[in-house]
Amino acid sequence: MRVAHVITRLIVGGAQENTIASVLGLRRKPGLEVSLISGPTTGPEGSLEPRVASIPGLLTIVPELIRPIAPVPDWLALRKLKLLFREQRPDLVHTHSGKAGVLGRLAAHAAGVPIIVHTIHGPSFGPFQGALANFALRAAERRAGRVTTHFVSVANAMTQQYLAAGIGRPEQYTRIFSGFDLEPFFNAKNDPALRAKLGIAPDEFVVGKIARLFKLKGHEELIAAAPELVLRCPRIKFLLVGDGLWRGRLERLIRARGLAGRFVFAGLVPPEEIPQYVGVMNALVHLSQREGLARALPQVLAAGRPVVAAECDGAGEVCLEGETGFLIHPGNRSRLVQRLTELAQDEALRQRLGRRGCELVKEWFPTQRMVDEQHALYLRLQAEARR
């Protein structure tokens, strides 16, 4: 079976790590020929392109496949994708992300590809956008959905949102959690040398946040809660892992609140180094308002750290209330302060939540499980197509 994966860009991010891990894992399955098509990787988020660029015949870059909506490049990208599929003749096209998801599926259908799969890594539409944008994006997703054989959701919350928008039927959806290499997180240690490098004392309680520094990621909400947290927990610090266009904006907010010594910006950290930074965290806070299921949540749970997460999209499928962490309603600052204070003051509670989180992740998030479930889905769809 020839399989082509398509994604908009290979920045450092959960959807991109998922896609690369899937492609590399599926290439090891007997009877599969797997290729990857991407647009150019641009932006301050970093690039994962080197992971696949050196593998002969794996990666094809389509320069016109860009993230912003742009009629001429979009039409050219659609045309080039269609030509690529006609040349490569894949038996199955598997798309990822918003732009590549729509253009890739329409191009695959036009090229006569018999099986078209799309992974929903996060919502394309929702309350985080205006009415006009939501109307256009829902229309595009419905159009692409009509030519989609099957949907893979990284969380059941994504399935529910897309079905509610009139996209597909329940039997067309399968949840496959976004797997990753668990061992580095199982082995994550609280490294005194890294703490010292970051300016964090051995006895300080570290609240971590792993996310791009951008809108809808919840950094502003954490900064707003920080003064009260400092009053309740004088030995608290906040470690922000990631970079993005909002770094300057967030630094100004922090200075304006007199919190410059409390926030540590780790900057853009290569994915293979994330476990080291998780190791110095005592808990993770995740306040994103738009996320399928943030990779940071199971990663931190794998390291035995509890999480406090906004009840948004798929967070509640791994942040189990009172079992692996605590869920809060988005914008509920008092509850955010309360839960982080509880964790800071109760080591036994942190250990209990961390142990349960580690057990959950060990069962559901191995890379091999994700790859095996995708492979089984491909074989089932191929058998159904032959009937």
Secondary structure, DSSP 4 states (H G I P E B T S, - for coil): -EEEEEES--BSSHHHHHHHHHHHHHTTSTT-EEEEEE----STT-B-THHHHTSTTTEEE-TT--SS--HHHHHHHHHHHHHHHHHH--SEEEEESHHHHHHHHHHHHHTT-SEEEEEE-S-SSSTTS-HHHHHHHHHHHHHHHTT-SEEEESSHHHHHHHHHTT-S-GGGEEE----B--HHHHT----HHHHHHHT--TT-EEEEEES-SSTTSSHHHHHHHHHHHHHH-TTEEEEEEB--TTHHHHHHHHHHTT-TTTEEEEE---GGGHHHHHHT-SEEEE--SS-SS-THHHHHHHTT--EEEES-GGGGGTS-BTTTEEEE-TT-HHHHHHHHHHHHH-HHHHHHHHHHHHHHHHHH-BHHHHHHHHHHHHHHHHHHHH-
